[in-house]
Structure formats: structure tokens, C-alpha cells
Amino acid sequence: MAAGWIADLGCKAAFGYPGVSIDPWLGAVQAVLPLQMSRHELCAAYMALGAARFGLHPTAVLGTSGPGAQLMLAAARSAHSD
């Protein structure tokens, strides 16, 4: 349901970092959108930012809770300042 909602918002790609708590979400998103995996939450967030900035379409980023979520805020703040 949420994966379809992300696609309905106009997202053309998703980026993520695998983890035990997020694996079911990644599988659901992968069924709807192309999913690019990274080795770090911060990398996934900046990959999504770059794809949105240069591809001119919305993207989604998915990561685990805890410190990874805080790391993704740096890219979100950068995207918000644009």
C-alpha cells in the first residue's frame, strides 16, 4: 500500500539501505519502483538528492531507524534549501 502511494506521488526511483527492520518495505517498493541500494544511509540520501536534482523528478529514500535516520536528515536539509 505505501509503496503504491510513493509511486502515486510521482517518484520515479527509490534509494535505500538494507536492514532487518526495513527489508519488507524495500521488497514492496522494489515491486513498484526501481530500487538502488547503497552501503550507507547518507549515501542513499545523497543518491536520491542527486537523482531528483538532475533527473528533475521526485525520488524516495528508505533507511533504518536510529542513527541512520539522523544521517539522512543532512541530505533532506540540502534538498529543502534548494
C-alpha positions in Angstrom: 0.0 0.0 0.0 2.7 2.5 1.0 4.8 1.5 -2.0 2.0 2.3 -4.4 1.5 5.6 -2.6 5.1 6.5 -3.2 4.7 5.8 -6.9 1.4 7.8 -7.0 3.3 10.8 -5.7 5.3 10.8 -8.9 8.5 9.2 -7.6 10.5 7.6 -10.5 13.2 5.8 -8.4 13.9 4.8 -4.8 17.1 4.5 -2.9 17.7 2.6 0.3 19.9 1.0 2.8 19.1 -2.6 3.8 18.3 -3.5 7.4 16.3 -6.1 9.3 13.5 -3.6 10.2 13.2 -2.1 6.6 13.6 -5.3 4.4 9.8 -5.9 4.0 9.4 -2.2 2.9 12.3 -2.5 0.4 10.8 -5.6 -1.2 7.4 -3.8 -1.6 9.0 -0.7 -3.1 11.1 -2.8 -5.4 8.0 -4.3 -6.9 6.7 -0.9 -7.9 9.8 1.3 -8.5 13.5 0.8 -9.5 15.4 0.4 -6.2 19.1 1.3 -5.9 20.8 0.0 -2.7 23.7 1.7 -1.0 26.2 0.8 1.7 25.3 3.7 4.0 22.2 5.7 4.8 23.9 9.0 4.0 24.9 7.7 0.6 21.4 6.6 -0.2 20.1 10.0 0.8 22.6 11.9 -1.4 22.0 9.5 -4.3 18.2 10.3 -4.1 19.1 14.0 -3.9 21.3 13.8 -7.0 18.7 11.9 -9.0 16.0 14.3 -8.0 18.2 17.3 -8.8 19.5 16.2 -12.2 16.6 13.9 -13.2 14.0 16.6 -12.4 11.6 14.1 -10.8 10.8 13.2 -7.2 12.7 10.3 -5.6 12.3 8.4 -2.4 14.9 7.3 0.2 14.3 4.5 2.7 16.5 3.7 5.6 16.6 2.2 9.1 15.6 3.9 12.3 18.1 5.3 14.8 21.3 7.0 13.7 20.7 6.2 10.1 17.6 8.4 10.1 19.6 11.3 11.5 22.3 10.9 8.8 19.6 11.1 6.1 18.5 14.5 7.5 21.6 16.1 6.1 20.6 15.4 2.6 17.0 16.3 3.3 18.1 19.7 4.6 20.2 20.2 1.5 17.2 19.3 -0.7 15.0 21.7 1.3 17.5 24.6 0.8 17.3 24.2 -2.9 
